[in-house]
């Protein structure tokens, strides 16, 4: 079959118009944004016990010496019950004046040496022993947290972000459907956020009686689920079909 030059020229013109139309549509396609969220229940695999060492004396050096003695004894006892040295972290050491307010006067009466110790373990059965030996050594219990190890955080982060991504796409599809459009390709992921808050199982409220309360809490230790959340913000293009409908439909 012979094809004349006119047919070829017309075909080339139509092809150019189609390509130009596709470029125009691609550059002017509407964008739909959506935020996806997810919440997962996670089983804690780690317990974190925050201890406080507090020592008082009339001199700063005396307070520090007493503090160091309690610290050394606390760490020694923790090692004896099987806690690894790397799981005992000392933070926030400070020495500051102690004052007594009396008869309208604020009088300095000595110094306080204070430090926090964080003890971490994946063996929940050790918590009661950690509390007992620490209190016996002279430390105070500030709080007990249920937490996720770094390995568990990584595992749940993957799951949570995946679910948030699915939620974001569903919302974007719903928005497109409401506009009588179809969802196009993913343009961008604006942000990914992952978060979890450790569960505060026990917290000392007052110094008096806190040791007994902490021991009782450790004896009745019961893991609680932790909420793991993720958020993803995405942008999709909307598909356009009007060009094809207009140029491929016979015109009168």
C-alpha positions as CSV (number, residue, x, y, z in Angstrom):
1,X,0.0,0.0,0.0
2,X,1.4,3.4,-1.1
3,X,1.5,6.1,1.5
4,X,1.6,9.7,0.0
5,X,3.6,12.5,1.5
6,X,0.5,14.3,2.7
7,X,-0.4,11.4,5.0
8,X,3.2,11.2,6.4
9,X,3.2,15.0,7.1
10,X,-0.2,14.8,8.8
11,X,1.0,11.8,10.9
12,X,4.2,13.7,11.9
13,X,2.1,16.8,12.9
14,X,-0.2,14.6,15.0
15,X,2.8,13.0,16.7
16,X,4.4,16.3,17.5
17,X,1.1,17.6,18.9
18,X,0.7,14.5,21.1
19,X,4.3,14.8,22.4
20,X,3.8,18.5,23.0
21,X,0.6,17.8,24.8
22,X,2.1,15.1,27.0
23,X,5.0,17.5,28.0
24,X,2.4,20.2,28.8
25,X,0.3,17.9,30.8
26,X,3.3,16.5,32.7
27,X,4.4,20.0,33.6
28,X,0.9,21.2,34.6
29,X,-0.5,18.2,36.4
30,X,-2.1,18.9,39.7
31,X,-0.5,17.7,42.9
32,X,-2.3,16.1,45.8
33,X,-0.6,15.9,49.2
34,X,-1.5,13.5,52.0
35,X,-0.2,12.6,55.5
36,X,-0.2,9.0,56.5
37,X,-0.2,7.8,60.1
38,X,0.3,4.5,61.9
39,X,0.2,3.3,65.5
40,X,1.6,-0.1,66.5
41,X,1.6,-1.9,69.8
42,X,5.1,-3.0,70.7
43,X,6.2,-5.4,73.4
44,X,9.0,-3.9,75.4
45,X,12.2,-5.9,75.5
46,X,14.2,-3.8,77.9
47,X,13.9,-2.2,81.4
48,X,15.7,0.9,82.3
49,X,16.1,1.8,86.0
50,X,17.2,5.3,86.9
51,X,19.0,5.5,90.3
52,X,20.1,8.6,92.1
53,X,23.1,8.9,94.4
54,X,23.0,11.9,96.7
55,X,25.5,12.6,99.4
56,X,25.7,15.6,101.8
57,X,28.5,17.1,103.7
58,X,29.7,20.5,105.1
59,X,32.4,20.6,102.5
60,X,32.3,20.0,98.7
61,X,35.1,17.5,98.9
62,X,33.4,15.7,101.8
63,X,30.2,15.4,99.8
64,X,32.1,14.1,96.8
65,X,33.9,11.5,98.9
66,X,30.7,10.2,100.4
67,X,29.1,10.2,96.9
68,X,32.0,8.2,95.4
69,X,31.8,5.6,98.2
70,X,28.1,5.0,97.5
71,X,28.7,4.9,93.7
72,X,31.5,2.3,94.0
73,X,29.4,0.1,96.3
74,X,26.3,0.4,94.0
75,X,28.3,-0.5,90.9
76,X,30.1,-3.4,92.7
77,X,26.8,-4.9,93.8
78,X,25.2,-4.6,90.4
79,X,28.2,-6.4,88.8
80,X,27.8,-9.2,91.4
81,X,24.2,-9.9,90.4
82,X,25.2,-10.2,86.7
83,X,24.7,-6.7,85.2
84,X,27.3,-5.9,82.5
85,X,29.5,-2.9,83.1
86,X,28.4,-1.4,79.7
87,X,24.8,-1.5,80.9
88,X,25.6,0.8,83.9
89,X,25.8,4.5,82.8
90,X,26.6,7.4,85.1
91,X,25.4,10.8,84.0
92,X,24.7,14.3,85.4
93,X,27.2,14.5,88.1
94,X,27.0,17.8,90.1
95,X,28.0,19.4,93.3
96,X,26.1,22.4,94.6
97,X,25.5,24.3,97.8
98,X,22.8,23.3,100.3
99,X,20.9,26.1,102.0
100,X,18.5,26.3,104.9
101,X,15.8,29.0,105.0
102,X,15.2,30.0,108.6
103,X,14.0,33.2,110.3
104,X,14.0,35.1,107.0
105,X,17.6,34.1,106.2
106,X,18.9,31.7,103.5
107,X,22.0,30.2,105.2
108,X,24.4,27.8,103.5
109,X,24.8,24.7,105.6
110,X,26.9,22.5,103.3
111,X,27.1,20.8,99.9
112,X,25.3,18.1,98.0
113,X,27.0,15.8,95.5
114,X,24.4,14.2,93.1
115,X,24.6,11.8,90.2
116,X,22.2,9.7,88.1
117,X,22.9,6.1,87.2
118,X,20.9,4.3,84.5
119,X,20.9,0.6,84.6
120,X,19.5,-1.3,81.6
121,X,18.6,-5.0,81.3
122,X,16.7,-7.3,79.0
123,X,16.3,-9.8,81.8
124,X,13.1,-8.6,83.6
125,X,13.7,-11.2,86.4
126,X,16.8,-9.1,87.5
127,X,14.8,-5.9,88.2
128,X,13.9,-6.8,91.8
129,X,17.5,-7.7,92.5
130,X,18.8,-4.4,90.9
131,X,16.4,-2.4,93.1
132,X,17.3,-4.3,96.3
133,X,21.1,-4.1,96.0
134,X,21.1,-0.5,94.9
135,X,18.9,0.6,97.8
136,X,21.1,-1.4,100.2
137,X,24.2,0.3,98.8
138,X,22.7,3.7,99.5
139,X,21.2,4.7,96.1
140,X,17.7,6.0,95.6
141,X,15.3,4.8,92.9
142,X,14.0,7.6,90.7
143,X,12.0,5.6,88.1
144,X,11.5,2.4,86.2
145,X,10.8,2.4,82.4
146,X,9.8,-0.2,79.9
147,X,11.6,0.5,76.7
148,X,12.6,-0.9,73.3
149,X,16.2,-1.9,72.4
150,X,17.8,-0.4,69.3
151,X,17.2,-3.6,67.5
152,X,13.5,-3.6,68.3
153,X,13.2,0.1,67.5
154,X,14.6,-0.6,64.0
155,X,12.2,-3.5,63.5
156,X,9.1,-1.5,64.5
157,X,10.3,1.6,62.6
158,X,10.2,-0.4,59.4
159,X,6.7,-1.7,60.1
160,X,5.3,1.6,61.3
161,X,6.7,3.6,58.3
162,X,5.3,1.0,55.9
163,X,1.9,1.2,57.4
164,X,2.0,5.0,57.4
165,X,3.0,4.9,53.7
166,X,-0.1,2.8,52.9
167,X,-2.3,5.1,54.9
168,X,-0.9,8.1,53.0
169,X,-1.6,6.5,49.6
170,X,-5.2,5.6,50.6
171,X,-5.8,9.2,51.6
172,X,-4.3,10.5,48.4
173,X,-6.4,8.1,46.3
174,X,-9.6,9.2,48.2
175,X,-8.8,12.8,47.5
176,X,-8.2,12.1,43.8
177,X,-11.4,10.1,43.5
178,X,-13.3,13.0,45.0
179,X,-12.0,15.2,42.2
180,X,-12.9,12.6,39.5
181,X,-9.2,11.9,39.0
182,X,-6.8,9.0,39.2
183,X,-3.7,9.0,41.3
184,X,-0.5,9.3,39.3
185,X,3.2,8.7,40.2
186,X,4.7,9.6,43.5
187,X,6.4,13.0,43.3
188,X,8.1,13.3,46.7
189,X,8.2,12.1,50.3
190,X,8.4,15.3,52.3
191,X,9.2,13.7,55.7
192,X,9.3,10.5,57.7
193,X,8.8,10.6,61.4
194,X,9.1,7.7,63.9
195,X,8.6,8.0,67.6
196,X,7.9,6.0,70.7
197,X,7.7,7.0,74.3
198,X,9.0,4.6,77.0
199,X,6.3,3.5,79.4
200,X,7.0,4.9,82.9
201,X,6.1,2.0,85.1
202,X,7.3,3.5,88.4
203,X,8.3,7.0,89.5
204,X,9.2,8.1,93.0
205,X,7.0,10.9,94.2
206,X,8.5,11.6,97.6
207,X,11.7,10.5,99.2
208,X,10.0,9.1,102.3
209,X,8.8,5.6,101.6
210,X,10.1,5.6,98.0
211,X,12.5,2.7,98.7
212,X,9.6,0.4,99.9
213,X,7.5,1.6,96.9
214,X,10.2,0.8,94.4
215,X,10.8,-2.7,95.9
216,X,7.1,-3.5,95.7
217,X,6.9,-2.2,92.1
218,X,9.8,-4.4,91.1
219,X,8.3,-7.5,92.8
220,X,5.0,-6.9,90.9
221,X,6.8,-6.0,87.6
222,X,4.4,-6.4,84.7
223,X,5.4,-5.4,81.1
224,X,3.1,-3.0,79.4
225,X,2.7,-2.4,75.6
226,X,4.3,0.7,74.1
227,X,2.7,2.8,71.4
228,X,5.0,3.1,68.3
229,X,3.9,5.9,65.9
230,X,5.0,6.9,62.4
231,X,4.0,9.7,60.1
232,X,4.8,10.1,56.4
233,X,3.9,13.2,54.2
234,X,3.8,12.5,50.5
235,X,2.9,14.2,47.2
236,X,1.4,12.5,44.1
237,X,0.6,13.7,40.7
238,X,-3.0,13.4,39.4
239,X,-3.4,11.8,36.0
240,X,-4.9,13.8,33.1
241,X,-6.9,12.2,30.2
242,X,-8.5,15.2,28.6
243,X,-5.8,15.5,25.9
244,X,-6.3,12.0,24.6
245,X,-10.0,12.3,24.7
246,X,-9.9,15.5,22.7
247,X,-7.4,14.6,20.0
248,X,-8.4,10.9,19.6
249,X,-12.1,11.6,19.3
250,X,-13.4,12.4,15.8
251,X,-14.2,16.1,15.5
252,X,-17.1,17.4,13.3
